[in-house]
Amino acid sequence: MTNFDQEKIAIENERLSTSFDVYGYRFTISGPAGKAYSGACQDFAYFESSPSDNADLIEIIDAEPDYEALPEVEASIYTPRNVVFKSGDVSYIDYQGRGIGIYDKKTNNFTIQSRDADLLYEAVYLFLLSQVGAFLDEQHMHRVHALAISICGHAVVVLLPSGGGKSTLTLELLKHPEVKLLSDDSPFIDRDGHVYAFPLRLGLLRGSEGEIPEEHRREIQRMEFEPKVLLNYEYFSNRVTSDAKPGLVLLGARTLSPEGSLDKISFLAGFREMTANCIVGIGLFQGLEFILSSSPWEILSKFGLVFSRTRNTVRFLRRSQIYKLRLGRSSESNAEAVIELAKKSFCDQGNQGAALDSETTRKQPEE
C-alpha cells in the first residue's frame, strides 16, 4: 500500500460533526468527509448552530452493513424503499440489502451504515425531514407542500404537485431582485398564519440545470426515482429571508397556454388544496412517522394534530388572498405574473390588499 493510499484511508476514516437547530429541533450529523456527510450538511446549512448536549445524533458509517449483528426478528413494515424490523424501542431499516438504518426511540438517535454514498445521503435527508416535521408539529408549526417566496415582507405561497414545476418557477422568480426565498418545497406555518423559512436544496431533473455553475450543483441517484440534480444552499443563500406575513396563496396548474395567468378564487377552493398539502400532508415525506406507526393515517387520527393543522391553515388562508395560477409555457411570463400581482397587492403603499397583517416579522416563532 502506498503512502497516498494510506493517507486517503485516513481521510476517509476521519469523523467530522456539524450541529444544527431547526426552530428548536437540535441535531448533530457525524460522519466521514464525503458525499453523504457534505451533502446533508449543505442541505441544512441555513440552520447550522453551535453544539448542544441534548442534540439528536445522526451518524453516517461508510461500511458494509453488518447483518450478523442484528436480532432475528420478523419484518413489521414493508415499503418500496425499505423493510422495517422492530425489537423493543429499536427499529432496524433494511434498504434492500444495500444498507442498514438503526433508529433508537429512547435516545432518538439514528445510524445509517452502507457503502453506497447516495443511499447514505438520502437516508439521512429523509430521516431528518421526518424528525423536523414531527418535532415542529408538536410546536404547532406545520409544513405545507408548496413553494414560498417573500415580496415586500409578505409570503407568496404556490401550491403545485410534485413534478409541477416548483423549482423551475423558483429559479425564474429569483432572477428578480425583489424576490426573497422562504422554501422551494415545504415552508412552515405557525398559529398566526406566519410563514417561516425552510430553505434546503433546490431539486431539478437532469438536463434542466441550465447555466448554473458546476461547483454549486451535485447529482444523486435516488432509491425509487430517476437521478436528480441538486442545487446547494450556498448558491441562493443570499436570497433567503427568515419569515413573512400572510400574503398570497396561489393554486397552481400547468397549461398549454403561451403565458401564465391569475384569477381570484374562493376561500373554500383554497381550503380544499391546503387540506391535501398541509392537513393531510400529501407530497411531504413522512417516512419516520410511518415507521413508528401502522400507517400515516394513524398519526392523523390524533385529533390534536388534525385540529392544529386545520387551525393554522384557516388562519393563514383568512389572512391571505387566494388565486388560481395557470402556468403557461413561458417560465418568464409565469414569474412576471406572480411578481406583478404581489407588487400590486403589497408594495404599493396606497393599496395594501386584503391580506395585510400589522405584526412585525420575527425569526423565531412564539412558544
VOGUZA-935296 format. One record per residue (C-alpha): residue in three letters; x, y, z. Coordinates in nm, 2 decimals, always signed. Example, Ala and Ser with C-alpha at 12.3 -4.5 7.8 and 13.67 -1.06 7.14 Angstrom:
  residu    east   north      up
     ALA   +1.23   -0.45   +0.78
     SER   +1.37   -0.11   +0.71
This chain:
  residu    east   north      up
     MET   +0.00   +0.00   +0.00
     THR   +0.14   +0.34   -0.10
     ASN   +0.16   +0.64   +0.13
     PHE   -0.10   +0.80   -0.09
     ASP   -0.34   +0.51   -0.03
     GLN   -0.28   +0.53   +0.35
     GLU   -0.34   +0.90   +0.36
     LYS   -0.66   +0.85   +0.16
     ILE   -0.79   +0.58   +0.40
     ALA   -0.70   +0.81   +0.70
     ILE   -0.90   +1.10   +0.55
     GLU   -1.20   +0.87   +0.47
     ASN   -1.19   +0.74   +0.83
     GLU   -1.17   +1.08   +0.99
     ARG   -1.50   +1.16   +1.15
     LEU   -1.65   +1.51   +1.13
     SER   -1.95   +1.66   +1.30
     THR   -2.17   +1.96   +1.25
     SER   -2.46   +2.08   +1.46
     PHE   -2.79   +2.23   +1.36
     ASP   -3.10   +2.39   +1.52
     VAL   -3.43   +2.39   +1.32
     TYR   -3.66   +2.61   +1.52
     GLY   -3.57   +2.42   +1.84
     TYR   -3.51   +2.07   +1.70
     ARG   -3.14   +2.02   +1.76
     PHE   -2.93   +1.75   +1.59
     THR   -2.57   +1.67   +1.50
     ILE   -2.46   +1.50   +1.19
     SER   -2.15   +1.29   +1.23
     GLY   -1.96   +1.10   +0.96
     PRO   -1.65   +1.08   +0.74
     ALA   -1.58   +1.35   +0.49
     GLY   -1.75   +1.26   +0.17
     LYS   -2.06   +1.29   -0.05
     ALA   -2.32   +1.18   +0.22
     TYR   -2.19   +1.40   +0.50
     SER   -2.11   +1.71   +0.30
     GLY   -2.44   +1.68   +0.11
     ALA   -2.65   +1.66   +0.43
     CYS   -2.46   +1.95   +0.59
     GLN   -2.51   +2.16   +0.28
     ASP   -2.88   +2.10   +0.28
     PHE   -2.93   +2.22   +0.64
     ALA   -2.66   +2.49   +0.63
     TYR   -2.92   +2.77   +0.70
     PHE   -2.98   +2.61   +1.04
     GLU   -2.61   +2.55   +1.14
     SER   -2.56   +2.62   +1.51
     SER   -2.32   +2.56   +1.80
     PRO   -2.31   +2.21   +1.95
     SER   -2.57   +2.12   +2.21
     ASP   -2.56   +1.85   +2.47
     ASN   -2.92   +1.74   +2.41
     ALA   -2.90   +1.72   +2.03
     ASP   -3.00   +1.40   +1.85
     LEU   -2.71   +1.22   +1.68
     ILE   -2.73   +1.13   +1.32
     GLU   -2.44   +0.90   +1.24
     ILE   -2.31   +0.81   +0.90
     ILE   -2.10   +0.49   +0.87
     ASP   -1.93   +0.42   +0.54
     ALA   -1.91   +0.04   +0.57
     GLU   -2.08   -0.28   +0.46
     PRO   -2.40   -0.33   +0.67
     ASP   -2.34   -0.58   +0.95
     TYR   -2.64   -0.81   +0.92
     GLU   -2.49   -1.07   +1.15
     ALA   -2.51   -0.83   +1.44
     LEU   -2.89   -0.78   +1.40
     PRO   -3.15   -0.96   +1.61
     GLU   -3.35   -1.23   +1.44
     VAL   -3.70   -1.07   +1.42
     GLU   -3.98   -1.06   +1.17
     ALA   -4.05   -0.77   +0.95
     SER   -4.32   -0.54   +1.07
     ILE   -4.35   -0.28   +0.78
     TYR   -4.28   -0.31   +0.41
     THR   -4.23   +0.00   +0.18
     PRO   -4.09   +0.03   -0.17
     ARG   -3.76   +0.16   -0.05
     ASN   -3.71   -0.05   +0.27
     VAL   -3.83   -0.32   +0.51
     VAL   -3.86   -0.24   +0.88
     PHE   -3.79   -0.47   +1.17
     LYS   -3.87   -0.38   +1.53
     SER   -3.71   -0.51   +1.85
     GLY   -3.83   -0.32   +2.16
     ASP   -3.76   +0.05   +2.12
     VAL   -3.52   -0.01   +1.83
     SER   -3.62   -0.01   +1.46
     TYR   -3.39   -0.17   +1.20
     ILE   -3.45   -0.04   +0.85
     ASP   -3.31   -0.27   +0.57
     TYR   -3.26   -0.08   +0.25
     GLN   -3.29   -0.38   +0.02
     GLY   -2.96   -0.53   +0.13
     ARG   -2.76   -0.21   +0.04
     GLY   -2.77   -0.05   +0.39
     ILE   -2.90   -0.07   +0.74
     GLY   -3.05   +0.21   +0.94
     ILE   -3.09   +0.18   +1.32
     TYR   -3.33   +0.41   +1.50
     ASP   -3.34   +0.41   +1.88
     LYS   -3.67   +0.56   +2.01
     LYS   -3.53   +0.61   +2.36
     THR   -3.23   +0.83   +2.25
     ASN   -3.39   +0.95   +1.92
     ASN   -3.05   +0.87   +1.75
     PHE   -3.02   +0.73   +1.40
     THR   -2.73   +0.54   +1.25
     ILE   -2.71   +0.45   +0.88
     GLN   -2.45   +0.20   +0.75
     SER   -2.37   +0.14   +0.38
     ARG   -2.11   +0.16   +0.12
     ASP   -2.35   +0.35   -0.12
     ALA   -2.28   +0.72   -0.07
     ASP   -2.61   +0.81   -0.24
     LEU   -2.81   +0.58   -0.01
     LEU   -2.63   +0.72   +0.30
     TYR   -2.71   +1.07   +0.19
     GLU   -3.08   +1.01   +0.10
     ALA   -3.15   +0.81   +0.42
     VAL   -3.01   +1.09   +0.64
     TYR   -3.20   +1.36   +0.44
     LEU   -3.54   +1.17   +0.46
     PHE   -3.49   +1.08   +0.82
     LEU   -3.43   +1.45   +0.91
     LEU   -3.73   +1.57   +0.71
     SER   -3.95   +1.33   +0.92
     GLN   -3.79   +1.43   +1.25
     VAL   -3.81   +1.80   +1.19
     GLY   -4.17   +1.78   +1.07
     ALA   -4.27   +1.56   +1.37
     PHE   -4.10   +1.79   +1.62
     LEU   -4.25   +2.11   +1.48
     ASP   -4.59   +1.95   +1.46
     GLU   -4.57   +1.94   +1.84
     GLN   -4.48   +2.31   +1.85
     HIS   -4.79   +2.39   +1.63
     MET   -4.57   +2.48   +1.33
     HIS   -4.67   +2.28   +1.03
     ARG   -4.52   +2.21   +0.69
     VAL   -4.71   +2.28   +0.37
     HIS   -4.61   +2.13   +0.04
     ALA   -4.55   +2.44   -0.16
     LEU   -4.31   +2.70   -0.30
     ALA   -4.29   +3.01   -0.08
     ILE   -4.12   +3.34   -0.15
     SER   -4.15   +3.68   +0.01
     ILE   -4.21   +4.01   -0.17
     CYS   -4.24   +4.33   +0.04
     GLY   -4.25   +4.13   +0.36
     HIS   -4.55   +3.92   +0.25
     ALA   -4.55   +3.55   +0.17
     VAL   -4.64   +3.42   -0.18
     VAL   -4.72   +3.05   -0.14
     VAL   -4.76   +2.85   -0.46
     LEU   -4.92   +2.51   -0.43
     LEU   -4.82   +2.27   -0.71
     PRO   -4.80   +1.89   -0.71
     SER   -4.47   +1.70   -0.72
     GLY   -4.33   +1.75   -1.07
     GLY   -4.55   +2.05   -1.13
     GLY   -4.26   +2.29   -1.17
     LYS   -4.19   +2.45   -0.83
     SER   -3.82   +2.45   -0.86
     THR   -3.83   +2.58   -1.22
     LEU   -4.06   +2.86   -1.11
     THR   -3.83   +2.93   -0.81
     LEU   -3.53   +2.98   -1.02
     GLU   -3.72   +3.21   -1.25
     LEU   -3.85   +3.42   -0.96
     LEU   -3.51   +3.45   -0.81
     LYS   -3.39   +3.64   -1.12
     HIS   -3.59   +3.93   -0.99
     PRO   -3.40   +4.11   -0.70
     GLU   -3.71   +4.20   -0.51
     VAL   -3.79   +3.83   -0.45
     LYS   -3.67   +3.66   -0.13
     LEU   -3.69   +3.28   -0.08
     LEU   -3.86   +3.10   +0.21
     SER   -3.86   +2.75   +0.07
     ASP   -3.90   +2.59   -0.27
     ASP   -4.08   +2.28   -0.13
     SER   -4.20   +2.30   +0.23
     PRO   -4.22   +2.62   +0.44
     PHE   -4.37   +2.62   +0.79
     ILE   -4.69   +2.80   +0.90
     ASP   -4.75   +2.89   +1.27
     ARG   -5.07   +2.95   +1.46
     ASP   -5.10   +3.31   +1.33
     GLY   -5.06   +3.21   +0.97
     HIS   -4.70   +3.35   +0.97
     VAL   -4.47   +3.17   +0.72
     TYR   -4.12   +3.05   +0.82
     ALA   -3.82   +2.96   +0.61
     PHE   -3.71   +2.61   +0.54
     PRO   -3.45   +2.66   +0.26
     LEU   -3.27   +2.33   +0.19
     ARG   -3.16   +2.23   -0.15
     LEU   -3.33   +2.30   -0.49
     GLY   -3.40   +1.99   -0.69
     LEU   -3.41   +1.97   -1.07
     LEU   -3.44   +1.70   -1.32
     ARG   -3.12   +1.61   -1.50
     GLY   -3.07   +1.84   -1.80
     SER   -3.27   +2.13   -1.66
     GLU   -2.99   +2.29   -1.46
     GLY   -2.91   +2.54   -1.74
     GLU   -2.62   +2.77   -1.68
     ILE   -2.58   +2.71   -1.31
     PRO   -2.21   +2.67   -1.22
     GLU   -2.09   +2.32   -1.17
     GLU   -1.95   +2.39   -0.82
     HIS   -2.30   +2.48   -0.70
     ARG   -2.47   +2.16   -0.80
     ARG   -2.44   +1.79   -0.75
     GLU   -2.63   +1.48   -0.88
     ILE   -2.77   +1.19   -0.67
     GLN   -2.91   +0.85   -0.76
     ARG   -3.23   +0.82   -0.57
     MET   -3.37   +0.49   -0.42
     GLU   -3.70   +0.50   -0.61
     PHE   -3.69   +0.77   -0.87
     GLU   -3.48   +0.90   -1.15
     PRO   -3.15   +1.08   -1.08
     LYS   -3.18   +1.44   -0.96
     VAL   -2.96   +1.74   -0.98
     LEU   -2.94   +1.93   -0.65
     LEU   -2.85   +2.30   -0.62
     ASN   -2.66   +2.37   -0.30
     TYR   -2.79   +2.61   -0.04
     GLU   -2.49   +2.83   -0.09
     TYR   -2.60   +2.91   -0.45
     PHE   -2.91   +3.10   -0.33
     SER   -2.82   +3.17   +0.04
     ASN   -2.80   +3.55   -0.01
     ARG   -3.17   +3.55   -0.13
     VAL   -3.32   +3.37   +0.17
     THR   -3.53   +3.56   +0.43
     SER   -3.63   +3.42   +0.77
     ASP   -4.01   +3.47   +0.76
     ALA   -4.30   +3.66   +0.61
     LYS   -4.65   +3.77   +0.69
     PRO   -4.95   +3.61   +0.52
     GLY   -5.00   +3.74   +0.17
     LEU   -5.10   +3.54   -0.14
     VAL   -5.19   +3.17   -0.19
     LEU   -5.17   +3.06   -0.55
     LEU   -5.32   +2.73   -0.65
     GLY   -5.10   +2.63   -0.95
     ALA   -5.18   +2.42   -1.25
     ARG   -4.98   +2.37   -1.57
     THR   -5.14   +2.45   -1.90
     LEU   -5.05   +2.46   -2.27
     SER   -5.12   +2.83   -2.29
     PRO   -4.83   +3.05   -2.40
     GLU   -4.84   +3.27   -2.09
     GLY   -4.93   +3.25   -1.73
     SER   -5.25   +3.40   -1.58
     LEU   -5.41   +3.46   -1.24
     ASP   -5.78   +3.46   -1.13
     LYS   -5.91   +3.52   -0.78
     ILE   -6.09   +3.22   -0.63
     SER   -6.28   +3.14   -0.31
     PHE   -6.17   +3.06   +0.04
     LEU   -6.32   +2.71   +0.00
     ALA   -6.11   +2.63   -0.31
     GLY   -5.80   +2.73   -0.12
     PHE   -5.90   +2.52   +0.19
     ARG   -5.95   +2.21   -0.03
     GLU   -5.60   +2.24   -0.17
     MET   -5.45   +2.32   +0.17
     THR   -5.62   +2.02   +0.32
     ALA   -5.42   +1.80   +0.09
     ASN   -5.10   +1.99   +0.11
     CYS   -5.08   +2.07   +0.48
     ILE   -5.35   +1.89   +0.69
     VAL   -5.30   +1.55   +0.53
     GLY   -4.95   +1.63   +0.40
     ILE   -4.96   +1.48   +0.05
     GLY   -4.63   +1.54   -0.11
     LEU   -4.44   +1.58   +0.22
     PHE   -4.22   +1.29   +0.32
     GLN   -4.34   +1.14   +0.65
     GLY   -4.13   +0.82   +0.65
     LEU   -4.04   +0.81   +1.01
     GLU   -4.39   +0.87   +1.12
     PHE   -4.49   +0.58   +0.90
     ILE   -4.22   +0.36   +1.05
     LEU   -4.33   +0.43   +1.41
     SER   -4.70   +0.39   +1.33
     SER   -4.90   +0.13   +1.14
     SER   -4.98   +0.39   +0.88
     PRO   -4.97   +0.77   +0.82
     TRP   -5.34   +0.78   +0.88
     GLU   -5.29   +0.66   +1.24
     ILE   -5.10   +0.99   +1.30
     LEU   -5.38   +1.19   +1.16
     SER   -5.63   +1.01   +1.38
     LYS   -5.48   +1.21   +1.67
     PHE   -5.74   +1.48   +1.70
     GLY   -5.50   +1.74   +1.84
     LEU   -5.27   +1.73   +1.54
     VAL   -5.55   +1.75   +1.29
     PHE   -5.71   +2.04   +1.48
     SER   -5.37   +2.22   +1.50
     ARG   -5.30   +2.18   +1.12
     THR   -5.66   +2.29   +1.04
     ARG   -5.65   +2.59   +1.26
     ASN   -5.31   +2.71   +1.12
     THR   -5.45   +2.65   +0.77
     VAL   -5.77   +2.85   +0.83
     ARG   -5.58   +3.14   +1.00
     PHE   -5.33   +3.15   +0.71
     LEU   -5.60   +3.15   +0.44
     ARG   -5.81   +3.41   +0.61
     ARG   -5.52   +3.65   +0.62
     SER   -5.43   +3.58   +0.25
     GLN   -5.57   +3.65   -0.09
     ILE   -5.63   +3.33   -0.29
     TYR   -5.58   +3.30   -0.67
     LYS   -5.57   +3.03   -0.93
     LEU   -5.23   +3.04   -1.11
     ARG   -5.24   +2.89   -1.46
     LEU   -4.88   +2.83   -1.56
     GLY   -4.81   +2.88   -1.93
     ARG   -4.53   +2.75   -2.14
     SER   -4.32   +3.06   -2.08
     SER   -4.13   +3.05   -1.75
     GLU   -4.06   +3.42   -1.77
     SER   -4.43   +3.50   -1.81
     ASN   -4.52   +3.29   -1.52
     ALA   -4.28   +3.46   -1.28
     GLU   -4.37   +3.81   -1.41
     ALA   -4.74   +3.74   -1.35
     VAL   -4.67   +3.63   -0.99
     ILE   -4.45   +3.93   -0.91
     GLU   -4.68   +4.18   -1.07
     LEU   -4.97   +4.06   -0.85
     ALA   -4.76   +4.06   -0.54
     LYS   -4.63   +4.41   -0.60
     LYS   -4.98   +4.54   -0.67
     SER   -5.11   +4.38   -0.35
     PHE   -4.83   +4.47   -0.11
     CYS   -4.57   +4.71   -0.24
     ASP   -4.80   +4.99   -0.34
     GLN   -4.85   +5.19   -0.01
     GLY   -5.18   +5.31   -0.14
     ASN   -5.31   +4.96   -0.20
     GLN   -5.21   +4.72   +0.07
     GLY   -5.46   +4.45   -0.02
     ALA   -5.69   +4.24   +0.20
     ALA   -5.42   +4.03   +0.35
     LEU   -5.21   +4.28   +0.54
     ASP   -5.11   +4.19   +0.89
     SER   -4.96   +4.46   +1.12
     GLU   -4.74   +4.22   +1.31
     THR   -4.36   +4.28   +1.28
     THR   -4.17   +4.00   +1.13
     ARG   -3.98   +3.77   +1.37
     LYS   -3.73   +3.49   +1.31
     GLN   -3.82   +3.26   +1.60
     PRO   -4.18   +3.15   +1.65
     GLU   -4.35   +3.23   +1.98
     GLU   -4.37   +2.95   +2.23
